[in-house]
Amino acid sequence: MLLSHIFMPTSKEIPKDTILKSHQFLVRAGYIHQIGSGIYNFLPLGKMVLDNIARIVRKRMNEAGAQEVLLSFVTPADLWRESGRYEKYGKELLRFLDRKDQEFVLGPTHEESITQLVKTYIKSYKSLPLNLYHIQLKFRDEIRPRFGLMRTREFLMKDAYSFHRSFEDLDREFEAMYRAYSNIFNDLELDFRVVDADSGAIGGSGSKEFMVLADSGEDTLVVCKQCDYAANVEASKRAKRQEPCEAPCADFALFSTPNVKTIEDVCKFFHIHPFYALKAVVKKFTYKQQAESKTSDSGIISDFAVFFLRGDDLLEETKALNALNANGFEALEILEASNEDLENLGLIAGSIGAVGLRTIIGKRPIIFDEDLIDARDIICGGNQQDTHFVGVDFSQFEKMVYAPLCVVREGDVCVCCGGELEHKKGIEVGHIFKLGDKYSKALQAEYLDENAKMQPFIMGCYGIGITRLLPAILEQKADEKGCVWSKRVAPFTVEIIIANTKDKAQYAFGMELYKALLEQGVAVICDDRDMRFGAKMADFELVGVALYGVIIGKGLESGTIEWIIRDGLEREVLESSNALEIILQKTQKNEALCL
């Protein structure tokens, strides 16, 4: 392709409201164009990169035995009601009515659609296992789209769904997808980690996220310095904490603590480490009220929960939400509780404690962080104005509910090996998890087993953010000058740069080399534009349209041309007399390395 013929609107100006380098470069280099909040058009170069990424994904998915389909972008809302996700997914689910007042949603995921499809056609265990995938547009009505393609409302995603007779077979497929995903991200030459994760609104278990390491990543990862343990902060665990100092041993008693409201006040008043102070966090949560009959309506209502942690720990809200759901409360979201809410509950801010709390808040959930199991010598609020209990021993309590609630911090101890944990930043690009029978039971998707009994399908789900991979690659590989792509992703392999197109010798040599490379099957583009050489080089660096550049300039008079590697901008002088052979050797070597 000739660069003079390609639609590549570049810009020297940094676009407004762009923070990440990937966002800036993708816009400036003419890969994408924003048409609305969180909605982007892909220009020719951007489409080439998308297609190259999709080609890698298809290859590895097909090798793993998955079959490609294409599901509709639009899904009947009734399917989402049947699965129970219509309300739970929240405002990110875009709902609309057609001209017949039938309600539909723009699919952010396709669990309901694929389950309905398989339910229709798969009737016997003999047709299992089955893994179907598609690469399709998705839409999530993000409240704050940002960072370019990193967090959009409309995006392209590969998602796959597998159907099985048993959890053992699901485990086998899960491992096969784990290997396929690892191969995909290795093909893309990305530095990534596989971490334990929360399944979110999709549900399921055994959740693993594939994270590209980058300082600009939105996700915080907890990784061990000594072993392979890694987890998203929302799903991270730590070993039980050791006592940091001598415990404040005391007989159980109620103390007057005037004007002691905060953990800091408690620690100062009693001269203790916050490890021994009990922190109470009151949260409001919403849930769906079940209809009492078919004729009555169900609705979203709210209630309150109290979470307890050690004084120097912080509540991780996704863990809190999961703890509520694990104890049967079917919570949809966690919200802040106001001081007025506390007063209405009969709670006194600054004096909320575990002793006697059940008599105050009734059957509402009370959940303790698992680090407090059998904790002793605890000081907590007295549930009376300006009072605190000392000498609290949780081993003497009955029917306590424990769950992992806290944010795992740097320096905490690894639950696997006892090593030190640290935080890293990552960009989520893939997610695999075991759905089990969550959707098949809800949608009554069943097959006939060997004993002629109807059984729900056991399902797995596997997603990759195709559009998100563009900024993820650039965040890890781009330099200060512009785009640097992975070898299999770049739009072209070689760019021929004719320094002066008005020089007949340069132009003739450049076009001859261009045609020869085309005949050899090399993905080559030639910058034949009548522009200053400096501007052409600036575009070569900014756009990163090719892995390598061949500069045909004044050196041609003495029989030399210049070879430049975009990643690192290393240069090498080549003899023009055998340039074709040398370039073919270099590109074929590169091809062999990335296969």
RODO-2510 file (C-alpha; in nm, 4 decimals, decimal comma):
residues 595
     n   res          X          Y          Z
     1     m     0,0000     0,0000     0,0000
     2     l     0,1139     0,3529    -0,0718
     3     l     0,0990     0,5886     0,2232
     4     s    -0,0312     0,8652    -0,0031
     5     h    -0,3453     0,6537    -0,0576
     6     i    -0,4227     0,5632     0,3020
     7     f    -0,6605     0,7561     0,5276
     8     m    -0,4287     0,8406     0,8195
     9     p    -0,5127     1,1794     0,9770
    10     t    -0,2216     1,2503     1,2131
    11     s    -0,1872     1,5412     1,4518
    12     k     0,0924     1,7096     1,6435
    13     e    -0,1465     1,8400     1,9107
    14     i    -0,2262     1,6390     2,2229
    15     p    -0,6059     1,5952     2,2316
    16     k    -0,7942     1,7500     2,5202
    17     d    -0,8963     1,5324     2,8133
    18     t    -0,6438     1,2592     2,7291
    19     i    -0,4386     1,1280     3,0182
    20     l    -0,2946     0,7955     2,9061
    21     k    -0,0303     0,7833     2,6350
    22     s    -0,2250     0,5099     2,4568
    23     h    -0,5272     0,7396     2,4252
    24     q    -0,3143     1,0276     2,3003
    25     f    -0,1233     0,8210     2,0453
    26     l    -0,4261     0,6323     1,9104
    27     v    -0,5995     0,9645     1,8375
    28     r    -0,2924     1,1560     1,7171
    29     a    -0,1736     0,8694     1,4961
    30     g    -0,5084     0,8323     1,3230
    31     y    -0,6158     0,4926     1,4592
    32     i    -0,9435     0,6014     1,6230
    33     h    -1,1900     0,8897     1,6190
    34     q    -1,4266     0,9724     1,9053
    35     i    -1,7875     1,0160     1,7959
    36     g    -1,9525     1,0284     2,1388
    37     s    -1,8887     0,9717     2,5075
    38     g    -1,7144     0,6350     2,5287
    39     i    -1,7852     0,5606     2,1596
    40     y    -1,5128     0,5472     1,8939
    41     n    -1,4805     0,4945     1,5208
    42     f    -1,1884     0,2810     1,4019
    43     l    -1,0000     0,4244     1,1064
    44     p    -0,8137     0,2003     0,8561
    45     l    -0,5021     0,1488     1,0683
    46     g    -0,7076     0,0861     1,3817
    47     k    -0,9174    -0,1703     1,1953
    48     m    -0,6010    -0,3459     1,0775
    49     v    -0,4738    -0,3779     1,4336
    50     l    -0,8139    -0,5013     1,5525
    51     d    -0,8205    -0,7616     1,2758
    52     n    -0,4676    -0,8782     1,3566
    53     i    -0,5554    -0,9246     1,7234
    54     a    -0,8777    -1,1054     1,6327
    55     r    -0,6813    -1,3332     1,3970
    56     i    -0,4540    -1,4422     1,6817
    57     v    -0,7520    -1,5003     1,9106
    58     r    -0,9374    -1,7044     1,6473
    59     k    -0,6320    -1,9199     1,5794
    60     r    -0,5834    -2,0152     1,9434
    61     m    -0,9554    -2,0647     2,0114
    62     n    -0,9930    -2,2894     1,7073
    63     e    -0,6856    -2,4882     1,8112
    64     a    -0,8525    -2,5439     2,1490
    65     g    -1,1600    -2,6903     1,9800
    66     a    -1,3993    -2,3957     2,0133
    67     q    -1,6349    -2,3091     1,7286
    68     e    -1,7141    -1,9561     1,6155
    69     v    -2,0690    -1,8209     1,5976
    70     l    -2,2088    -1,4685     1,5871
    71     l    -2,4840    -1,3784     1,8323
    72     s    -2,7094    -1,0771     1,7996
    73     f    -2,5976    -0,7479     1,9553
    74     v    -2,9610    -0,6993     2,0673
    75     t    -3,1136    -0,9325     2,3282
    76     p    -3,4788    -0,9624     2,4434
    77     a    -3,5077    -0,8216     2,7953
    78     d    -3,7204    -1,1183     2,9005
    79     l    -3,4140    -1,3433     2,8835
    80     w    -3,2390    -1,1150     3,1307
    81     r    -3,5427    -1,1249     3,3579
    82     e    -3,5412    -1,5057     3,3479
    83     s    -3,1758    -1,5178     3,4479
    84     g    -3,2318    -1,2677     3,7303
    85     r    -2,9778    -1,0192     3,5973
    86     y    -3,2182    -0,7561     3,4650
    87     e    -3,2189    -0,5661     3,7959
    88     k    -2,8855    -0,6877     3,9305
    89     y    -2,6785    -0,5572     3,6400
    90     g    -2,7833    -0,2015     3,7201
    91     k    -2,7805     0,1118     3,5098
    92     e    -2,4965    -0,0092     3,2869
    93     l    -2,7517    -0,2266     3,1084
    94     l    -2,8991    -0,0164     2,8253
    95     r    -3,2674    -0,0940     2,7851
    96     f    -3,4984     0,0239     2,5047
    97     l    -3,8410    -0,0371     2,3505
    98     d    -3,9054    -0,1169     1,9858
    99     r    -4,2051     0,0170     1,7908
   100     k    -4,4204    -0,2646     1,9332
   101     d    -4,3251    -0,1700     2,2896
   102     q    -4,1227    -0,4894     2,3254
   103     e    -3,8255    -0,4344     2,5555
   104     f    -3,4706    -0,5213     2,4513
   105     v    -3,1192    -0,4666     2,5863
   106     l    -2,7887    -0,3989     2,4148
   107     g    -2,5844    -0,6963     2,5268
   108     p    -2,2932    -0,6215     2,7604
   109     t    -2,2424    -1,0006     2,7790
   110     h    -2,4192    -1,2927     2,6111
   111     e    -2,4743    -1,5615     2,8760
   112     e    -2,8507    -1,5501     2,8295
   113     s    -2,8371    -1,5573     2,4497
   114     i    -2,5924    -1,8467     2,4238
   115     t    -2,7792    -2,0503     2,6848
   116     q    -3,1036    -2,0021     2,4944
   117     l    -2,9313    -2,1072     2,1716
   118     v    -2,7835    -2,4264     2,3166
   119     k    -3,1080    -2,5050     2,4992
   120     t    -3,2878    -2,5014     2,1643
   121     y    -3,0590    -2,7452     1,9828
   122     i    -2,8600    -2,9576     2,2291
   123     k    -3,0838    -3,2279     2,3750
   124     s    -2,8509    -3,5161     2,4622
   125     y    -2,5317    -3,5776     2,6564
   126     k    -2,3905    -3,7223     2,3335
   127     s    -2,3557    -3,3674     2,1951
   128     l    -2,1418    -3,2529     2,4891
   129     p    -1,8983    -3,0954     2,5567
   130     l    -1,9461    -2,7896     2,3372
   131     n    -1,7562    -2,4611     2,3285
   132     l    -1,8957    -2,1738     2,1198
   133     y    -1,7363    -1,8312     2,0858
   134     h    -1,7955    -1,5095     1,8991
   135     i    -1,6290    -1,1726     1,8473
   136     q    -1,9032    -0,9148     1,8768
   137     l    -1,9815    -0,5597     1,9808
   138     k    -2,0886    -0,5043     2,3412
   139     f    -2,2412    -0,2058     2,5143
   140     r    -2,2186    -0,1059     2,8797
   141     d    -2,3573     0,2319     2,9721
   142     e    -2,0554     0,3361     3,1777
   143     i    -2,1254     0,6358     3,3983
   144     r    -1,7719     0,7725     3,3412
   145     p    -1,6115     0,6463     3,0196
   146     r    -1,2452     0,7449     3,0250
   147     f    -0,8931     0,6731     2,9090
   148     g    -0,9859     0,6237     2,5454
   149     l    -1,0410     0,2577     2,4558
   150     m    -0,9534     0,1494     2,8081
   151     r    -1,3020     0,2151     2,9444
   152     t    -1,5667     0,2735     2,6794
   153     r    -1,9370     0,2201     2,6432
   154     e    -1,9200     0,0342     2,3119
   155     f    -1,6413    -0,2208     2,2663
   156     l    -1,5447    -0,5337     2,0769
   157     m    -1,5042    -0,8508     2,2767
   158     k    -1,4405    -1,2178     2,2253
   159     d    -1,6477    -1,4279     2,4579
   160     a    -1,6794    -1,8043     2,4652
   161     y    -1,9188    -2,0318     2,6519
   162     s    -1,8695    -2,4010     2,7160
   163     f    -2,1351    -2,6593     2,8039
   164     h    -2,0662    -2,9802     2,9942
   165     r    -2,2140    -3,2835     3,1641
   166     s    -2,0039    -3,2533     3,4796
   167     f    -1,7929    -3,0162     3,6813
   168     e    -1,4951    -3,2439     3,6142
   169     d    -1,5329    -3,1840     3,2406
   170     l    -1,5745    -2,8104     3,3054
   171     d    -1,2445    -2,8168     3,4969
   172     r    -1,0769    -2,9779     3,1934
   173     e    -1,2118    -2,7088     2,9585
   174     f    -1,1202    -2,4343     3,2049
   175     e    -0,7585    -2,5505     3,1954
   176     a    -0,7708    -2,5699     2,8148
   177     m    -0,8938    -2,2091     2,7980
   178     y    -0,6281    -2,1073     3,0511
   179     r    -0,3628    -2,2441     2,8146
   180     a    -0,5260    -2,0897     2,5067
   181     y    -0,5409    -1,7473     2,6731
   182     s    -0,1804    -1,7736     2,7884
   183     n    -0,0814    -1,8556     2,4298
   184     i    -0,2785    -1,5567     2,2991
   185     f    -0,1099    -1,3074     2,5306
   186     n     0,2305    -1,4648     2,4670
   187     d     0,1636    -1,4276     2,0937
   188     l     0,0946    -1,0597     2,1620
   189     e     0,4296    -1,0368     2,3451
   190     l     0,2683    -0,8985     2,6580
   191     d     0,4028    -0,9101     3,0121
   192     f     0,0970    -1,0398     3,1955
   193     r    -0,0112    -1,2131     3,5145
   194     v    -0,2994    -1,4496     3,5824
   195     v    -0,4741    -1,3523     3,9053
   196     d    -0,7581    -1,4757     4,1233
   197     a    -1,0564    -1,2475     4,0713
   198     d    -1,4164    -1,1721     4,1565
   199     s    -1,6781    -1,2848     3,9021
   200     g    -1,8855    -0,9686     3,9377
   201     a    -2,2315    -0,9387     3,7857
   202     i    -2,1787    -1,2457     3,5656
   203     g    -2,1488    -1,4761     3,8652
   204     g    -1,9803    -1,8130     3,8954
   205     s    -1,6597    -1,9311     4,0610
   206     g    -1,3002    -2,0234     3,9857
   207     s    -1,2535    -1,6765     3,8439
   208     k    -0,9177    -1,5886     3,6828
   209     e    -0,8216    -1,2563     3,5262
   210     f    -0,5414    -1,2022     3,2765
   211     m    -0,3716    -0,8753     3,3623
   212     v    -0,1235    -0,6808     3,1507
   213     l     0,1236    -0,5147     3,3860
   214     a     0,1341    -0,1388     3,3367
   215     d     0,1761     0,1547     3,5733
   216     s    -0,1338     0,3134     3,4193
   217     g    -0,3566     0,0141     3,4954
   218     e    -0,6849     0,0764     3,6744
   219     d    -0,6732    -0,2522     3,8654
   220     t    -0,4609    -0,3072     4,1736
   221     l    -0,3057    -0,6521     4,1903
   222     v    -0,1764    -0,8228     4,5009
   223     v     0,1235    -1,0399     4,4180
   224     c     0,3676    -1,2369     4,6277
   225     k     0,7386    -1,1575     4,6067
   226     q     0,8303    -1,5228     4,6649
   227     c     0,5697    -1,7431     4,4944
   228     d     0,3245    -1,7295     4,2026
   229     y     0,0300    -1,6084     4,4092
   230     a    -0,1500    -1,3167     4,2434
   231     a    -0,5014    -1,1804     4,2854
   232     n    -0,7091    -0,8780     4,2081
   233     v    -0,7408    -0,6671     4,5215
   234     e    -1,1144    -0,7477     4,5233
   235     a    -1,0414    -1,1197     4,5599
   236     s    -0,7047    -1,1141     4,7366
   237     k    -0,6324    -1,3044     5,0553
   238     r    -0,3645    -1,2881     5,3194
   239     a    -0,2447    -1,5060     5,6043
   240     k    -0,3852    -1,4398     5,9494
   241     r    -0,2015    -1,1486     6,1042
   242     q     0,0399    -1,1936     6,3903
   243     e     0,0119    -0,9789     6,7012
   244     p     0,2302    -0,6711     6,6391
   245     c     0,2948    -0,6040     7,0085
   246     e     0,1863    -0,7027     7,3548
   247     a    -0,1905    -0,7350     7,3862
   248     p    -0,3823    -0,4979     7,6176
   249     c    -0,4944    -0,7736     7,8538
   250     a    -0,7930    -0,6773     8,0700
   251     d    -1,1028    -0,8287     8,2235
   252     f    -1,4202    -0,7705     8,0260
   253     a    -1,5604    -0,4312     8,1344
   254     l    -1,7377    -0,1200     8,0089
   255     f    -1,5316     0,2004     8,0172
   256     s    -1,6426     0,5611     7,9995
   257     t    -1,4662     0,7182     7,7010
   258     p    -1,5800     1,0807     7,6652
   259     n    -1,5206     1,2327     7,3180
   260     v    -1,3530     0,9156     7,1895
   261     k    -1,5034     0,8767     6,8428
   262     t    -1,2412     0,7456     6,6008
   263     i    -0,9964     0,4551     6,5921
   264     e    -0,7176     0,7066     6,6435
   265     d    -0,8966     0,8397     6,9531
   266     v    -0,9412     0,4852     7,0890
   267     c    -0,5743     0,3979     7,0364
   268     k    -0,4595     0,7195     7,2022
   269     f    -0,7010     0,6862     7,4959
   270     f    -0,6107     0,3225     7,5746
   271     h    -0,2482     0,3399     7,4528
   272     i    -0,2964     0,0452     7,2178
   273     h    -0,2057    -0,0587     6,8648
   274     p    -0,5024    -0,0336     6,6226
   275     f    -0,4679    -0,4106     6,5732
   276     y    -0,6602    -0,4479     6,9020
   277     a    -0,9278    -0,1876     6,8259
   278     l    -1,2469    -0,3005     6,6532
   279     k    -1,3588    -0,0901     6,3586
   280     a    -1,7318    -0,0859     6,2787
   281     v    -1,8394     0,0032     5,9233
   282     v    -2,2123     0,0455     5,8614
   283     k    -2,3256     0,0162     5,5000
   284     k    -2,6547     0,0397     5,3196
   285     f    -2,7214    -0,2339     5,0643
   286     t    -2,9946    -0,2843     4,8069
   287     y    -3,1687    -0,6070     4,7147
   288     k    -3,4643    -0,7235     4,5130
   289     q    -3,7821    -0,7759     4,7118
   290     q    -3,9448    -1,0983     4,6038
   291     a    -4,3067    -1,0768     4,4941
   292     e    -4,5441    -1,2492     4,7328
   293     s    -4,7605    -1,3675     4,4450
   294     k    -4,7643    -1,3681     4,0660
   295     t    -4,9911    -1,0657     4,0653
   296     s    -4,7837    -0,8520     4,3005
   297     d    -4,4801    -0,6555     4,1936
   298     s    -4,1250    -0,6991     4,3117
   299     g    -3,9041    -0,4006     4,3677
   300     i    -3,5602    -0,2834     4,4791
   301     i    -3,5412    -0,1975     4,8476
   302     s    -3,2564    -0,1278     5,0882
   303     d    -3,1384    -0,2353     5,4315
   304     f    -2,8270    -0,2024     5,6446
   305     a    -2,5351    -0,4223     5,7453
   306     v    -2,2546    -0,3832     5,9985
   307     f    -1,9037    -0,5022     5,9143
   308     f    -1,6272    -0,5360     6,1727
   309     l    -1,2527    -0,5248     6,1072
   310     r    -0,9360    -0,4606     6,2991
   311     g    -0,8737    -0,0904     6,3522
   312     d    -0,5972    -0,0509     6,0948
   313     d    -0,7783    -0,2438     5,8186
   314     l    -1,0047    -0,1027     5,5460
   315     l    -1,3268    -0,2526     5,4150
   316     e    -1,3121    -0,3802     5,0542
   317     e    -1,6663    -0,3250     4,9240
   318     t    -1,6714    -0,6050     4,6678
   319     k    -1,5745    -0,8468     4,9423
   320     a    -1,8494    -0,7010     5,1613
   321     l    -2,1039    -0,7500     4,8830
   322     n    -1,9879    -1,1089     4,8290
   323     a    -2,0093    -1,1765     5,2030
   324     l    -2,3709    -1,0585     5,2083
   325     n    -2,4592    -1,2795     4,9132
   326     a    -2,2788    -1,5789     5,0612
   327     n    -2,5052    -1,5443     5,3639
   328     g    -2,8296    -1,5355     5,1681
   329     f    -2,9017    -1,1618     5,1422
   330     e    -2,8839    -1,1380     4,7582
   331     a    -2,7434    -0,7858     4,7712
   332     l    -2,7212    -0,5853     4,4500
   333     e    -2,4917    -0,3011     4,5546
   334     i    -2,3243    -0,1424     4,8556
   335     l    -2,3980     0,2210     4,9409
   336     e    -2,2857     0,4673     5,2073
   337     a    -2,4921     0,4988     5,5255
   338     s    -2,5525     0,8508     5,6547
   339     n    -2,5443     0,9746     6,0146
   340     e    -2,9215     1,0014     5,9956
   341     d    -2,9344     0,6330     5,8954
   342     l    -2,7274     0,5434     6,2021
   343     e    -2,9594     0,7381     6,4302
   344     n    -3,2646     0,5684     6,2819
   345     l    -3,1016     0,2305     6,3468
   346     g    -3,0342     0,3232     6,7088
   347     l    -2,6587     0,3304     6,6547
   348     i    -2,4216     0,5892     6,7982
   349     a    -2,1409     0,6952     6,5683
   350     g    -1,8070     0,6372     6,7379
   351     s    -1,9464     0,3873     6,9880
   352     i    -2,0683     0,0996     6,7678
   353     g    -1,9452    -0,2352     6,8962
   354     a    -2,0065    -0,6084     6,8725
   355     v    -2,1372    -0,6655     7,2258
   356     g    -2,5168    -0,6462     7,2350
   357     l    -2,5453    -0,5198     6,8775
   358     r    -2,7922    -0,7910     6,7748
   359     t    -3,0505    -0,6619     7,0223
   360     i    -3,0267    -0,3180     6,8605
   361     i    -3,0381    -0,3957     6,4868
   362     g    -3,2367    -0,7207     6,4943
   363     k    -3,1853    -0,9685     6,2075
   364     r    -2,9806    -0,7353     5,9933
   365     p    -2,6456    -0,8821     5,8868
   366     i    -2,3427    -0,8519     6,1156
   367     i    -2,0248    -0,9821     5,9526
   368     f    -1,6713    -0,9976     6,0939
   369     d    -1,3477    -1,0049     5,8991
   370     e    -1,1947    -1,3519     5,9117
   371     d    -0,8807    -1,2121     6,0752
   372     l    -1,0939    -1,1663     6,3888
   373     i    -1,1663    -1,5383     6,4309
   374     d    -1,1117    -1,6173     6,8010
   375     a    -0,9555    -1,2742     6,8541
   376     r    -0,8978    -1,1763     7,2163
   377     d    -0,8168    -0,8591     7,4097
   378     i    -1,0239    -0,6489     7,1720
   379     i    -1,1525    -0,3016     7,2553
   380     c    -1,4760    -0,2013     7,0832
   381     g    -1,7595     0,0466     7,1064
   382     g    -2,0067     0,0030     7,3907
   383     n    -2,3221     0,0864     7,1881
   384     q    -2,3852     0,3621     7,4406
   385     q    -2,2795     0,7247     7,4193
   386     d    -1,9092     0,7718     7,5038
   387     t    -1,8433     0,4118     7,6080
   388     h    -1,6153     0,1269     7,5022
   389     f    -1,5762    -0,2362     7,6085
   390     v    -1,2335    -0,3762     7,6930
   391     g    -1,1294    -0,7399     7,7219
   392     v    -1,3619    -0,8599     7,4463
   393     d    -1,2982    -1,2261     7,3563
   394     f    -1,4626    -1,3403     7,0318
   395     s    -1,3983    -1,7067     7,1098
   396     q    -1,6764    -1,6709     7,3683
   397     f    -1,9297    -1,5408     7,1121
   398     e    -2,1824    -1,7680     6,9415
   399     k    -2,3129    -1,7788     6,5825
   400     m    -2,0661    -1,5237     6,4527
   401     v    -2,0373    -1,4817     6,0750
   402     y    -1,6869    -1,4444     5,9361
   403     a    -1,5757    -1,3587     5,5819
   404     p    -1,2768    -1,2007     5,4055
   405     l    -1,3583    -0,8280     5,4195
   406     c    -1,0406    -0,6241     5,4329
   407     v    -0,8202    -0,4630     5,1717
   408     v    -0,4967    -0,6625     5,1512
   409     r    -0,2073    -0,4204     5,1911
   410     e     0,1529    -0,4210     5,0825
   411     g     0,3612    -0,5950     5,3436
   412     d     0,0864    -0,8404     5,4420
   413     v     0,1787    -1,2085     5,4457
   414     c     0,1057    -1,4464     5,1555
   415     v    -0,1524    -1,7109     5,2378
   416     c     0,0331    -1,9630     5,0186
   417     c     0,3987    -1,9381     5,1158
   418     g     0,4334    -1,6806     5,3926
   419     g     0,6153    -1,4390     5,1639
   420     e     0,5635    -1,0651     5,1517
   421     l     0,2795    -0,9274     4,9394
   422     e     0,3109    -0,6199     4,7193
   423     h     0,0827    -0,4175     4,4916
   424     k     0,1169    -0,3835     4,1165
   425     k    -0,1002    -0,2090     3,8609
   426     g    -0,2599    -0,4028     3,5789
   427     i    -0,4992    -0,3753     3,2856
   428     e    -0,7584    -0,6517     3,2667
   429     v    -0,7623    -0,7997     2,9159
   430     g    -0,9100    -1,1445     2,9773
   431     h    -1,1354    -1,3199     3,2252
   432     i    -1,2288    -1,6863     3,2593
   433     f    -1,4631    -1,8398     3,5148
   434     k    -1,6848    -2,1344     3,5902
   435     l    -2,0542    -2,0505     3,5712
   436     g    -2,1759    -2,3922     3,6847
   437     d    -2,5522    -2,4210     3,6452
   438     k    -2,6355    -2,0586     3,7355
   439     y    -2,7800    -1,9735     3,3923
   440     s    -2,8908    -2,3175     3,2796
   441     k    -3,1119    -2,3579     3,5867
   442     a    -3,2524    -2,0062     3,5608
   443     l    -3,3317    -2,0509     3,1892
   444     q    -3,4303    -2,4183     3,2257
   445     a    -3,1636    -2,5281     2,9797
   446     e    -3,1347    -2,9032     3,0179
   447     y    -3,0154    -3,2138     2,8357
   448     l    -3,0940    -3,5834     2,8641
   449     d    -2,8192    -3,7768     3,0469
   450     e    -2,7160    -4,1449     3,0118
   451     n    -2,9937    -4,2473     3,2510
   452     a    -3,2612    -4,0633     3,0506
   453     k    -3,2893    -3,7936     3,3186
   454     m    -3,2983    -3,4209     3,2499
   455     q    -2,9956    -3,2333     3,3840
   456     p    -2,8955    -2,8662     3,3683
   457     f    -2,5905    -2,7837     3,1582
   458     i    -2,2696    -2,7117     3,3480
   459     m    -2,1229    -2,3967     3,1932
   460     g    -1,7997    -2,2008     3,1667
   461     c    -1,7386    -1,8482     3,0374
   462     y    -1,4244    -1,7002     2,8799
   463     g    -1,3831    -1,3380     2,7656
   464     i    -1,1139    -1,1240     2,6004
   465     g    -1,1417    -0,7483     2,5430
   466     i    -1,0320    -0,7081     2,1816
   467     t    -1,0536    -0,3283     2,1676
   468     r    -0,8954    -0,2941     2,5122
   469     l    -0,5901    -0,4813     2,3886
   470     l    -0,4922    -0,1851     2,1687
   471     p    -0,4301     0,0528     2,4611
   472     a    -0,2945    -0,2325     2,6749
   473     i    -0,0233    -0,3060     2,4178
   474     l     0,0653     0,0622     2,3844
   475     e     0,0715     0,1272     2,7589
   476     q     0,3319    -0,1462     2,7885
   477     k     0,5303    -0,0926     2,4670
   478     a     0,4892     0,2654     2,3351
   479     d     0,7754     0,5095     2,3880
   480     e     0,7719     0,8875     2,4233
   481     k     0,7596     0,9347     2,0457
   482     g     0,4587     0,7196     1,9618
   483     c     0,3120     0,3762     1,8955
   484     v     0,5139     0,0570     1,9237
   485     w     0,3174    -0,2560     1,8363
   486     s     0,3752    -0,6252     1,8972
   487     k     0,5194    -0,8107     1,5975
   488     r     0,1964    -0,9834     1,4994
   489     v    -0,0220    -0,6788     1,5543
   490     a     0,1431    -0,3943     1,3612
   491     p    -0,0484    -0,2968     1,0439
   492     f     0,2632    -0,3561     0,8292
   493     t     0,5994    -0,5249     0,8637
   494     v     0,8111    -0,2825     0,6602
   495     e     0,7715     0,0851     0,5738
   496     i     0,9812     0,2205     0,2880
   497     i     1,0510     0,5898     0,3436
   498     i     1,1590     0,7781     0,0316
   499     a     1,3350     1,0802     0,1754
   500     n     1,2922     1,2979    -0,1349
   501     t     1,0318     1,1828    -0,3883
   502     k     1,1502     1,4491    -0,6300
   503     d     1,4856     1,2714    -0,6531
   504     k     1,4291     1,0340    -0,9464
   505     a     1,6885     0,7820    -0,8296
   506     q     1,5457     0,7612    -0,4755
   507     y     1,1906     0,7351    -0,6029
   508     a     1,2709     0,4693    -0,8624
   509     f     1,4716     0,2556    -0,6139
   510     g     1,2061     0,2897    -0,3475
   511     m     0,9195     0,1894    -0,5765
   512     e     1,1189    -0,1013    -0,7207
   513     l     1,1977    -0,2305    -0,3710
   514     y     0,8355    -0,1811    -0,2682
   515     k     0,7061    -0,3903    -0,5594
   516     a     0,9664    -0,6609    -0,5015
   517     l     0,8681    -0,6963    -0,1351
   518     l     0,5016    -0,7123    -0,2318
   519     e     0,5778    -0,9970    -0,4710
   520     q     0,7535    -1,1820    -0,1871
   521     g     0,4428    -1,1534     0,0328
   522     v     0,5855    -0,8994     0,2772
   523     a     0,3332    -0,6640     0,4379
   524     v     0,4912    -0,3435     0,3130
   525     i     0,3833     0,0193     0,2879
   526     c     0,5707     0,2916     0,1022
   527     d     0,5778     0,6549     0,2118
   528     d     0,5648     0,8155    -0,1321
   529     r     0,4242     1,1474    -0,0083
   530     d     0,5736     1,4729    -0,1305
   531     m     0,6678     1,5942     0,2193
   532     r     0,9737     1,6921     0,4153
   533     f     1,1827     1,3982     0,5317
   534     g     1,1557     1,5182     0,8924
   535     a     0,7763     1,5056     0,8769
   536     k     0,7878     1,1539     0,7337
   537     m     1,0151     1,0346     1,0149
   538     a     0,7913     1,1996     1,2727
   539     d     0,4975     1,0030     1,1313
   540     f     0,7020     0,6813     1,1281
   541     e     0,7727     0,7271     1,4989
   542     l     0,4266     0,8510     1,5970
   543     v     0,2136     0,6030     1,4018
   544     g     0,4353     0,2971     1,4312
   545     v     0,2633     0,1729     1,1173
   546     a     0,5388    -0,0846     1,0606
   547     l     0,7868    -0,2830     1,2666
   548     y     1,0769    -0,1700     1,0510
   549     g     1,1642     0,1216     0,8307
   550     v     1,3838     0,1377     0,5220
   551     i     1,5125     0,4908     0,4600
   552     i     1,6127     0,5684     0,1046
   553     g     1,7985     0,8980     0,1080
   554     k     2,1224     1,0602     0,0000
   555     g     2,3185     0,7490     0,0976
   556     l     2,1826     0,5833    -0,2133
   557     e     2,4399     0,7786    -0,4143
   558     s     2,7165     0,5842    -0,2368
   559     g     2,5233     0,2534    -0,2498
   560     t     2,3691     0,2465     0,0993
   561     i     2,0252     0,2657     0,2559
   562     e     1,9242     0,2669     0,6226
   563     w     1,7366     0,0026     0,8215
   564     i     1,5555     0,1171     1,1381
   565     i     1,3730    -0,0865     1,4018
   566     r     1,0741     0,1022     1,5387
   567     d     1,0986    -0,0574     1,8832
   568     g     1,4056     0,1178     2,0215
   569     l     1,4792     0,3093     1,6981
   570     e     1,8004     0,1157     1,6385
   571     r     1,9595     0,1884     1,2987
   572     e     2,1780    -0,0110     1,0624
   573     v     2,3317     0,0729     0,7248
   574     l     2,2581    -0,1751     0,4443
   575     e     2,4099    -0,2160     0,1006
   576     s     2,1528    -0,1100    -0,1568
   577     s     2,2790    -0,3668    -0,4088
   578     n     2,1434    -0,6616    -0,2092
   579     a     1,8812    -0,4783    -0,0020
   580     l     1,5960    -0,7103    -0,1010
   581     e     1,7772    -1,0253     0,0140
   582     i     1,8835    -0,8693     0,3444
   583     i     1,5352    -0,7339     0,4196
   584     l     1,3769    -1,0704     0,3405
   585     q     1,6235    -1,2411     0,5753
   586     k     1,5465    -0,9961     0,8555
   587     t     1,1700    -1,0165     0,8157
   588     q     1,1724    -1,3960     0,7810
   589     k     1,3827    -1,4205     1,0972
   590     n     1,1270    -1,2065     1,2750
   591     e     0,8472    -1,4242     1,1396
   592     a     1,0180    -1,7361     1,2737
   593     l     1,0677    -1,5800     1,6173
   594     c     0,7009    -1,4921     1,6629
   595     l     0,5515    -1,8179     1,5364
***
